[in-house]
């Protein structure tokens, strides 16, 4: 009994020490799928399967939990996600006659794992959760504490649980002017594209 108690205590201690090491000292950058030299990765940080994480130029993440087991987390240039955030690229499966924890990653429906993409110039506030399959639109803001279950349009303000569209930052003309100063022509939204997007969200 004394041996089992000591073994259990040691295992608990080692588990705690490993958790602290992974959160505060592990070099995630060199294990990521891509991490631009200008990207800022501030500890503490927990990343499950960092090879599925891609951070492009001018991005910044701090104090996040990123669960990228089977799908990717992609953050494009000039975007940031701050303290307390969570990125979850997958979900468990429910099946009749099975406890969900007995369904392995190899068995489950592959559609339950989907990339999470943060487009350019997005600002994601504190304690935000991004769930599988969402795309945070270029130039968007996600308010503190939001749980993002659906993709957001570009240049929009979004908040809440679940996260909902609130408004666009600018007029179409202002967005076109903004993009003309930041992006090559082939990467910019066209007026027609923006008109279609505005039309989709005008009654929301």
Rosetta silent file (secondary structure, phi, psi, omega in degrees, C-alpha in Angstrom):
SEQUENCE: XXXXXXXXXXXXXXXXXXXXXXXXXXXXXXXXXXXXXXXXXXXXXXXXXXXXXXXXXXXXXXXXXXXXXXXXXXXXXXXXXXXXXXXXXXXXXXXXXXXXXXXXXXXXXXXXXXXXXXXXXXXXXXXXXXXXXXXXXXXXXXXXXXXXXXXXXXXXXXXXXXXXXXXXXXXXXXXXXXXXXXXXXXXXXXXXXXXXXXXXXXXX
SCORE:     score description
SCORE:     0.000 S_00000001
   1 L     0.000  -42.666 -179.855    0.000    0.000    0.000 S_00000001
   2 H   -63.260  -39.235  178.806    2.823    2.373    0.892 S_00000001
   3 H   -64.196  -45.413 -179.824    4.516    1.643   -2.444 S_00000001
   4 H   -62.153  -38.962  178.889    1.302    2.269   -4.400 S_00000001
   5 H   -64.344  -44.512 -179.749    0.771    5.539   -2.561 S_00000001
   6 H   -65.566  -40.147  179.055    4.310    6.689   -3.318 S_00000001
   7 H   -63.327  -43.337  179.234    4.000    5.642   -6.947 S_00000001
   8 H   -63.401  -40.321  179.133    0.718    7.513   -7.306 S_00000001
   9 H   -65.969  -42.289  178.922    2.223   10.609   -5.696 S_00000001
  10 H   -64.064  -43.378  179.922    5.265   10.466   -7.972 S_00000001
  11 H   -62.920  -39.898  178.064    3.119   10.029  -11.062 S_00000001
  12 H   -64.215  -42.198  179.408    0.989   12.981  -10.038 S_00000001
  13 H   -63.387  -46.289 -179.441    4.075   15.107   -9.449 S_00000001
  14 H   -64.337  -37.768  177.523    5.617   14.160  -12.808 S_00000001
  15 H   -63.920  -41.932  177.663    2.342   14.859  -14.583 S_00000001
  16 H   -65.671  -40.196  179.232    2.149   18.284  -12.983 S_00000001
  17 H   -64.782  -40.582  178.878    5.773   19.037  -13.815 S_00000001
  18 H   -65.051  -40.553  179.019    5.223   18.061  -17.456 S_00000001
  19 H   -61.531  -43.353  177.630    2.129   20.237  -17.647 S_00000001
  20 H   -63.574  -41.733  179.266    4.064   23.226  -16.320 S_00000001
  21 H   -61.776  -46.624 -178.615    6.909   22.569  -18.759 S_00000001
  22 H   -65.014  -34.890 -177.061    4.556   22.347  -21.739 S_00000001
  23 H   -76.815  -37.338 -170.431    2.704   25.497  -20.720 S_00000001
  24 H  -112.752  -20.252 -171.162    5.662   27.733  -19.876 S_00000001
  25 L  -125.995  -23.708 -175.531    8.849   26.355  -21.439 S_00000001
  26 L   -63.381  137.064 -179.139    8.173   24.097  -24.443 S_00000001
  27 L   -88.579   86.438 -179.273    9.276   25.600  -27.763 S_00000001
  28 L   -66.691  -30.928 -173.602    6.108   25.232  -29.833 S_00000001
  29 H   -53.304  -46.863 -173.790    7.416   27.449  -32.616 S_00000001
  30 H   -74.663   -8.280  179.301    9.862   24.926  -34.023 S_00000001
  31 H  -105.625   -2.151 -178.922    7.222   22.186  -34.083 S_00000001
  32 L   -73.700  158.403  174.284    4.493   24.163  -35.876 S_00000001
  33 L   -60.509  -39.887  173.029    3.485   23.516  -39.453 S_00000001
  34 E  -158.732  136.888  175.469    4.570   27.094  -40.137 S_00000001
  35 E  -143.856  107.729 -178.841    5.536   29.985  -37.900 S_00000001
  36 L   -63.725  143.613 -179.511    6.731   33.199  -39.529 S_00000001
  37 L   -54.792  -27.703 -179.605    9.740   34.803  -37.783 S_00000001
  38 L   -84.662   -8.930 -179.945    7.658   37.900  -37.045 S_00000001
  39 L   -68.684  141.220  179.536    4.862   35.931  -35.352 S_00000001
  40 E  -105.824  123.084  177.722    4.628   36.405  -31.587 S_00000001
  41 E  -121.061  101.824 -173.497    3.897   33.321  -29.477 S_00000001
  42 E  -102.302  128.806  176.594    3.645   34.374  -25.827 S_00000001
  43 L   -75.004  157.119    4.024    3.539   31.904  -22.964 S_00000001
  44 L   -75.123  157.234 -175.176    1.716   30.371  -21.232 S_00000001
  45 L  -156.651  138.458  171.615    0.513   28.218  -24.117 S_00000001
  46 E  -128.087  121.705  179.010   -0.890   24.735  -24.651 S_00000001
  47 E  -128.742  118.812  174.599   -1.004   23.371  -28.207 S_00000001
  48 E   -88.298  117.259  179.807   -2.168   19.862  -29.051 S_00000001
  49 L    66.156   66.032 -176.976   -0.434   18.736  -32.255 S_00000001
  50 H   -59.973  -18.643  178.460    1.486   21.941  -33.140 S_00000001
  51 H   -64.249  -15.558  178.086    2.297   20.629  -36.640 S_00000001
  52 H   -96.367   13.928  179.801   -1.303   21.577  -37.505 S_00000001
  53 E  -111.103  131.708 -177.549   -0.789   25.225  -36.489 S_00000001
  54 E  -130.189  114.933 -179.093    0.166   27.854  -39.093 S_00000001
  55 E  -117.004  122.301 -176.362    0.995   31.435  -38.056 S_00000001
  56 L   -99.185 -177.477 -167.342    1.791   33.971  -40.739 S_00000001
  57 L   -60.058  139.637  175.519    3.583   37.323  -40.647 S_00000001
  58 L    73.153   12.098  179.112    2.699   39.846  -37.994 S_00000001
  59 L   -86.342  162.241  179.150    0.408   37.525  -36.042 S_00000001
  60 E  -149.615  131.070  174.618    0.307   37.285  -32.261 S_00000001
  61 E  -131.856  146.519 -177.896   -1.142   34.722  -29.864 S_00000001
  62 E  -149.120  131.892  174.061   -0.956   34.680  -26.070 S_00000001
  63 L    52.555   55.859 -179.996   -2.129   32.326  -23.318 S_00000001
  64 L  -112.759  160.501  165.079   -4.187   30.068  -25.576 S_00000001
  65 E  -115.838  116.797 -178.457   -5.287   26.460  -25.595 S_00000001
  66 E  -116.889  113.807  178.771   -5.207   25.158  -29.164 S_00000001
  67 E  -103.392   94.043 -176.445   -6.625   21.696  -29.787 S_00000001
  68 L  -115.973   52.481 -172.260   -5.593   20.922  -33.376 S_00000001
  69 L   -58.582  -53.844 -175.021   -5.606   17.138  -33.182 S_00000001
  70 L  -122.366   -9.052  178.700   -6.715   16.276  -36.727 S_00000001
  71 L  -129.767  171.633 -169.192   -7.416   19.618  -38.417 S_00000001
  72 L  -100.158  153.480  166.035   -5.502   22.879  -38.718 S_00000001
  73 E  -111.691  120.309 -175.923   -5.523   26.267  -37.047 S_00000001
  74 E  -122.560  122.301  177.321   -4.461   28.901  -39.568 S_00000001
  75 E  -119.512  119.905 -176.268   -3.918   32.553  -38.653 S_00000001
  76 L   -89.163  173.644 -165.126   -3.138   34.931  -41.511 S_00000001
  77 L   -57.006  140.990  173.260   -1.057   38.098  -41.441 S_00000001
  78 L    75.557   13.975 -178.762   -1.670   40.890  -38.979 S_00000001
  79 L  -104.455  159.854  179.691   -4.172   39.043  -36.773 S_00000001
  80 E  -144.631  149.130  173.628   -4.153   38.458  -33.030 S_00000001
  81 E  -135.621  127.333 -167.751   -5.881   36.282  -30.433 S_00000001
  82 L  -107.379 -169.966 -166.696   -5.427   37.190  -26.789 S_00000001
  83 L   -49.481  139.782  173.223   -5.530   35.756  -23.275 S_00000001
  84 L    81.076    3.725 -177.444   -7.802   32.911  -22.320 S_00000001
  85 L   -74.890  156.341  177.062   -8.714   31.954  -25.871 S_00000001
  86 E  -134.260  136.911  174.848   -9.464   28.432  -27.040 S_00000001
  87 E  -121.957  122.975 -175.992   -9.294   26.953  -30.525 S_00000001
  88 E  -128.254  109.449 -174.041  -10.963   23.578  -31.002 S_00000001
  89 L   -92.168    2.268 -178.988  -10.746   22.042  -34.463 S_00000001
  90 L  -146.489  175.985 -179.478  -12.656   18.854  -33.687 S_00000001
  91 L  -147.319  161.110  174.903  -15.488   17.316  -31.725 S_00000001
  92 L   -77.191  162.761  176.631  -16.524   13.998  -30.217 S_00000001
  93 L  -111.997  144.433  173.461  -19.027   11.736  -31.939 S_00000001
  94 L  -106.885  131.421  175.850  -22.208   10.269  -30.481 S_00000001
  95 L  -134.871  143.747  176.669  -23.341    6.800  -31.575 S_00000001
  96 L   -61.499  130.375  176.675  -26.210    4.628  -30.433 S_00000001
  97 L    83.853    6.040  178.811  -24.917    1.862  -28.162 S_00000001
  98 L  -130.037  139.282  165.516  -21.495    3.425  -27.535 S_00000001
  99 L   -71.509  134.151 -171.615  -20.063    5.606  -24.782 S_00000001
 100 H   -61.875  -28.122 -179.601  -18.644    8.569  -26.679 S_00000001
 101 H   -73.164  -13.053  177.899  -15.236    8.258  -25.033 S_00000001
 102 H   -87.189   -8.258  179.117  -14.834    4.757  -26.493 S_00000001
 103 L   -85.414  113.590 -173.852  -15.048    6.094  -30.076 S_00000001
 104 L   -76.893  166.447  177.354  -11.467    6.568  -31.208 S_00000001
 105 L   -61.586  -32.699 -179.437  -10.106    9.316  -33.439 S_00000001
 106 L   -72.020  -30.925 -176.895   -9.632    6.702  -36.166 S_00000001
 107 L   -83.211  -32.583 -167.163  -13.273    5.545  -35.954 S_00000001
 108 L   -69.762  160.893  177.227  -15.124    8.832  -35.739 S_00000001
 109 L   -59.195  122.877 -175.347  -16.738   10.732  -38.605 S_00000001
 110 H   -66.458  -20.071  178.911  -13.977   12.741  -40.290 S_00000001
 111 H   -69.710  -11.940  177.874  -16.346   15.666  -40.886 S_00000001
 112 H   -77.205   -9.608  175.021  -16.176   16.381  -37.155 S_00000001
 113 L  -111.111  118.890 -179.586  -12.637   17.714  -37.696 S_00000001
 114 L  -141.924  144.126 -179.768  -12.453   20.958  -39.684 S_00000001
 115 L   -59.328  146.079  169.565   -9.863   23.716  -40.016 S_00000001
 116 E  -108.416  124.694 -175.575  -10.283   26.944  -38.068 S_00000001
 117 E  -122.793  128.054  173.628   -9.104   29.927  -40.131 S_00000001
 118 E  -108.740  114.086 -178.775   -8.496   33.480  -38.972 S_00000001
 119 L   -73.190  179.541 -174.737   -8.189   35.770  -41.976 S_00000001
 120 L   -61.122  147.895  167.686   -5.943   38.865  -42.151 S_00000001
 121 L    61.558   28.141  179.069   -6.181   41.778  -39.720 S_00000001
 122 L   -92.199  143.918 -179.119   -8.639   40.073  -37.352 S_00000001
 123 E  -119.424  111.897 -177.095   -8.798   41.060  -33.678 S_00000001
 124 E  -109.964  116.969 -172.846  -10.013   38.320  -31.349 S_00000001
 125 L   -72.851 -175.894 -176.165  -10.661   39.476  -27.779 S_00000001
 126 L   -68.030  147.858  173.055  -10.038   37.779  -24.439 S_00000001
 127 L    58.067   34.471  177.362  -11.648   34.446  -23.532 S_00000001
 128 L   -92.786  141.194  175.680  -12.962   33.753  -27.028 S_00000001
 129 E  -113.238  126.842  175.304  -13.598   30.188  -28.184 S_00000001
 130 E  -107.217  121.747 -177.901  -13.329   29.285  -31.868 S_00000001
 131 E   -99.679  165.697 -169.978  -15.008   25.997  -32.774 S_00000001
 132 L   -54.109  138.860  173.396  -14.316   23.677  -35.673 S_00000001
 133 L    87.424   -5.904 -176.236  -14.935   24.869  -39.196 S_00000001
 134 L   -82.473  149.485  172.303  -15.244   28.600  -38.522 S_00000001
 135 E  -121.701  119.467  175.880  -13.597   31.297  -40.606 S_00000001
 136 E   -87.435  116.685 -171.729  -13.087   34.663  -38.921 S_00000001
 137 L   -64.493  153.844  177.963  -13.385   37.168  -41.755 S_00000001
 138 L   -52.118  133.663  174.907  -10.668   39.621  -42.751 S_00000001
 139 L    71.543   12.832 -178.038  -10.629   42.750  -40.619 S_00000001
 140 L   -86.257  159.065  170.522  -13.199   41.410  -38.141 S_00000001
 141 E  -119.235  134.382  174.316  -13.403   41.895  -34.392 S_00000001
 142 E  -112.111  119.191 -176.016  -14.665   39.161  -32.055 S_00000001
 143 L   -67.819  155.750 -177.498  -15.817   40.536  -28.708 S_00000001
 144 L   -53.980  137.657  174.267  -14.565   39.210  -25.370 S_00000001
 145 L    79.988    1.499 -176.541  -16.067   35.942  -24.169 S_00000001
 146 L   -70.531  150.643  171.089  -17.669   35.017  -27.490 S_00000001
 147 E  -115.515  108.460 -172.490  -18.164   31.422  -28.602 S_00000001
 148 E   -91.565  111.178 -178.466  -17.807   31.388  -32.375 S_00000001
 149 L  -108.668  -14.066  179.635  -19.819   28.570  -33.944 S_00000001
 150 L  -133.737  153.874 -179.594  -20.317   30.103  -37.408 S_00000001
 151 L   -64.688  152.229 -177.808  -18.058   31.990  -39.788 S_00000001
 152 E  -114.271  148.406 -179.497  -18.059   35.788  -39.657 S_00000001
 153 L   -75.263  163.334  179.231  -18.065   38.254  -42.574 S_00000001
 154 L   -68.553  150.737  174.649  -15.121   40.556  -43.318 S_00000001
 155 L    54.831   43.788 -178.005  -14.827   43.943  -41.609 S_00000001
 156 E  -125.772  159.190  173.222  -17.509   43.132  -39.061 S_00000001
 157 E  -105.334  130.916 -175.855  -18.050   43.325  -35.311 S_00000001
 158 E  -138.411  143.217 -178.936  -19.299   40.093  -33.719 S_00000001
 159 E  -161.496  165.700  172.785  -19.987   39.108  -30.109 S_00000001
 160 L   108.954  174.540  178.327  -22.025   36.909  -27.793 S_00000001
 161 E  -130.074  105.120   -4.296  -22.703   33.281  -26.911 S_00000001
 162 L   -71.257  160.649 -176.480  -23.231   32.017  -29.485 S_00000001
 163 L   -66.301  135.217  179.695  -21.358   34.706  -31.420 S_00000001
 164 E  -131.656  151.523  175.563  -23.535   36.848  -33.699 S_00000001
 165 E   -65.317  134.996  177.667  -22.945   39.527  -36.310 S_00000001
 166 E  -109.454  -52.352 -178.348  -23.530   43.051  -34.967 S_00000001
 167 E  -166.319  167.487  169.438  -22.455   45.471  -37.692 S_00000001
 168 E   -91.714  147.387  179.245  -19.925   46.273  -40.373 S_00000001
 169 L   -64.483  -48.242 -168.251  -17.120   48.656  -39.475 S_00000001
 170 L  -131.492  171.856  170.981  -17.211   50.728  -42.640 S_00000001
 171 L   -75.972  168.892  178.207  -19.081   51.416  -45.824 S_00000001
 172 H   -61.319  -41.400  179.291  -18.160   49.550  -48.967 S_00000001
 173 H   -61.889  -39.081  179.149  -16.281   52.589  -50.276 S_00000001
 174 H   -67.290  -38.943  177.885  -14.252   52.806  -47.067 S_00000001
 175 H   -64.945  -43.320  179.115  -13.353   49.110  -47.233 S_00000001
 176 H   -61.294  -40.721  178.093  -12.255   49.452  -50.852 S_00000001
 177 H   -65.944  -43.210  178.569  -10.057   52.418  -49.928 S_00000001
 178 H   -58.410  -48.942 -176.551   -8.626   50.551  -46.924 S_00000001
 179 H   -68.745  -30.425  179.872   -7.774   47.481  -48.997 S_00000001
 180 H   -64.190  -22.494 -179.027   -6.214   49.535  -51.796 S_00000001
 181 H   -94.481  -11.817 -173.937   -3.578   50.656  -49.302 S_00000001
 182 H  -118.554  -27.084 -170.726   -2.838   47.254  -47.775 S_00000001
 183 L  -125.216  145.462  171.500   -3.319   44.461  -50.320 S_00000001
 184 L   -58.604  152.740 -174.061   -2.190   43.710  -53.864 S_00000001
 185 H   -54.778  -40.164 -176.991   -5.032   44.143  -56.331 S_00000001
 186 H   -68.928  -15.976 -179.966   -5.496   40.414  -56.864 S_00000001
 187 H   -98.409   -5.864 -175.933   -6.020   39.896  -53.101 S_00000001
 188 L   -82.274  153.785  168.262   -8.600   42.657  -52.579 S_00000001
 189 L   -69.883  144.560  172.992  -12.351   42.275  -52.336 S_00000001
 190 L   -89.845  164.531  176.806  -14.180   43.641  -55.333 S_00000001
 191 H   -59.409  -42.156 -179.663  -17.154   45.964  -55.027 S_00000001
 192 H   -61.143  -43.626  178.259  -19.421   43.198  -56.291 S_00000001
 193 H   -60.795  -45.671 -179.117  -18.172   40.765  -53.639 S_00000001
 194 H   -66.226  -38.798  177.743  -18.678   43.291  -50.859 S_00000001
 195 H   -61.654  -39.577  178.065  -22.157   44.203  -52.093 S_00000001
 196 H   -65.618  -42.401  179.403  -23.126   40.529  -51.982 S_00000001
 197 H   -65.275  -45.057  179.049  -21.734   40.144  -48.453 S_00000001
 198 H   -61.513  -38.172  179.850  -23.472   43.291  -47.212 S_00000001
 199 H   -64.900  -38.168  179.775  -26.710   42.092  -48.752 S_00000001
 200 H   -63.846  -32.330 -173.241  -26.502   38.749  -46.940 S_00000001
 201 H  -106.958    2.689 -174.400  -26.146   40.452  -43.542 S_00000001
 202 L   -65.873  -26.810 -178.389  -28.306   43.544  -44.041 S_00000001
 203 L  -104.828   11.770 -177.720  -31.340   42.000  -42.308 S_00000001
 204 L   -94.358    0.000    0.000  -29.494   40.250  -39.482 S_00000001
